[in-house]
Amino acid sequence: MDVEELLDIYTTRGLLEEQAARLAIRHLTSKDVSALERLATSIEAVEPDHAPERLWPLYQQFHLTIYRASKRPYLVNMIEELWKREGEMGFPPSRAVASEGSDEVYLVRAMLSACKLRDEKALGLLVRYQVRKAASPLLEQSGFRIGDPPASGRFERVPSPSDVEGLGRSRQEKTKRGSRRQMASDGLRDVRER
């Protein structure tokens, strides 16, 4: 199993699926939203721990209902090809669905709400988050941790909220240190001038 290829698939899936979802918002019909509601109800009715092979087709239909509304058939075909390739590599998407359980049901409901509200940004972020979340257990199973850079350096991980908070703190601390240096330098200048 090639970890680099799996990373490439999930990186590409995240980009394509987010784009398809964002484009779909403009074209979703009331019929599409009704179909999404029925699928969400069906997903909730299945016990995730007992039937991942029953859940994946429902998730697939849910996502494809959204993606097809984008009116971009080539984009949808590329997404389906990536799902197929993932399965050929020994990581069928149903395994990721099974590992996430009730979190997936919550995400489906959140996506449905975003569709009803016509919230393009929220839907895009939820889809990207779900793809990233699905990748984590598969990559860890193959011995890769999300924080590890691959040998080629091609994969850039999406920063987590704690990464972003840490970046902000680092910049603030650097600014404080810079200010302290400036104050110390100014103080030295004052002393020299006396």
TARA-V922628 format. One record per residue. N is the residue number from 1. RES is the residue in one letter. SS is DSSP state (H for helix, E for strand, L for the rest). NEAR is the number of other ideal C-beta (glycine too) atoms within 8 Angstrom. D_CENTER is the distance of its C-alpha to the mean C-alpha in whole Angstrom. Layout:
BEGIN
n=<N;N>
res=<RES;RES>
ss=<SS;SS>
near=<NEAR;NEAR>
d_center=<D_CENTER;D_CENTER>
END
This chain:
BEGIN
n=<1;2;3;4;5;6;7;8;9;10;11;12;13;14;15;16;17;18;19;20;21;22;23;24;25;26;27;28;29;30;31;32;33;34;35;36;37;38;39;40;41;42;43;44;45;46;47;48;49;50;51;52;53;54;55;56;57;58;59;60;61;62;63;64;65;66;67;68;69;70;71;72;73;74;75;76;77;78;79;80;81;82;83;84;85;86;87;88;89;90;91;92;93;94;95;96;97;98;99;100;101;102;103;104;105;106;107;108;109;110;111;112;113;114;115;116;117;118;119;120;121;122;123;124;125;126;127;128;129;130;131;132;133;134;135;136;137;138;139;140;141;142;143;144;145;146;147;148;149;150;151;152;153;154;155;156;157;158;159;160;161;162;163;164;165;166;167;168;169;170;171;172;173;174;175;176;177;178;179;180;181;182;183;184;185;186;187;188;189;190;191;192;193;194>
res=<M;D;V;E;E;L;L;D;I;Y;T;T;R;G;L;L;E;E;Q;A;A;R;L;A;I;R;H;L;T;S;K;D;V;S;A;L;E;R;L;A;T;S;I;E;A;V;E;P;D;H;A;P;E;R;L;W;P;L;Y;Q;Q;F;H;L;T;I;Y;R;A;S;K;R;P;Y;L;V;N;M;I;E;E;L;W;K;R;E;G;E;M;G;F;P;P;S;R;A;V;A;S;E;G;S;D;E;V;Y;L;V;R;A;M;L;S;A;C;K;L;R;D;E;K;A;L;G;L;L;V;R;Y;Q;V;R;K;A;A;S;P;L;L;E;Q;S;G;F;R;I;G;D;P;P;A;S;G;R;F;E;R;V;P;S;P;S;D;V;E;G;L;G;R;S;R;Q;E;K;T;K;R;G;S;R;R;Q;M;A;S;D;G;L;R;D;V;R;E;R>
ss=<L;L;H;H;H;H;H;H;H;H;H;H;H;H;H;H;H;H;H;H;H;H;H;H;H;L;L;L;L;H;H;H;H;H;H;H;H;H;H;H;H;H;H;H;H;L;L;L;L;L;L;H;H;H;H;H;H;H;H;H;H;H;H;H;H;H;H;H;L;L;L;L;H;H;H;H;H;H;H;H;H;H;H;H;H;H;H;H;L;L;L;L;H;H;H;H;H;H;H;H;L;H;H;H;H;H;H;H;H;H;H;H;H;H;H;H;H;L;L;H;H;H;H;H;H;H;H;H;H;H;H;H;H;H;H;H;H;H;H;H;H;L;L;L;L;L;L;L;L;L;L;L;L;L;L;L;L;L;L;L;H;H;H;H;H;H;H;H;H;H;H;H;H;H;H;H;H;H;H;H;H;H;H;H;H;H;H;H;H;H;H;H;H;L>
near=<7;6;11;11;8;16;14;10;12;13;10;9;13;12;8;12;14;13;11;16;17;11;12;14;13;6;9;11;7;5;6;12;12;8;9;14;9;8;13;12;8;9;14;8;5;11;5;14;5;5;8;10;6;8;15;12;7;12;13;10;9;14;10;10;12;18;15;10;11;14;7;9;7;6;13;13;8;9;13;9;8;12;11;8;9;13;10;6;11;6;11;8;13;10;11;12;14;11;7;11;9;6;8;14;11;8;12;14;9;10;16;12;9;12;14;7;7;7;9;10;7;10;16;12;9;13;15;12;9;11;13;12;10;13;13;9;11;12;14;10;6;9;5;10;6;10;4;6;4;11;4;6;6;7;11;4;6;7;7;6;6;6;8;9;8;8;9;8;8;8;8;8;8;8;8;8;8;8;8;8;8;8;8;8;8;8;8;8;8;8;7;6;5;4>
d_center=<22;21;18;18;17;15;13;14;13;9;9;11;9;6;9;11;9;8;12;13;12;13;16;17;18;21;22;21;25;26;26;23;22;25;23;20;22;24;21;19;23;23;20;21;24;23;23;20;22;25;23;20;22;23;19;17;20;19;15;16;18;16;13;16;18;16;15;19;20;19;22;20;22;21;17;17;19;17;14;17;18;15;15;19;19;16;19;22;20;21;17;17;14;17;17;13;14;17;16;13;16;17;13;12;15;14;11;13;16;14;12;16;17;15;17;20;20;19;16;15;13;12;11;9;7;7;6;3;2;5;4;4;6;8;9;10;13;14;14;16;18;19;20;17;16;12;15;17;18;19;22;22;19;17;14;13;10;8;11;11;13;16;15;16;19;20;20;22;24;25;26;28;30;31;32;34;35;36;38;40;41;42;44;45;46;48;50;51;52;54;56;57;58;60>
END
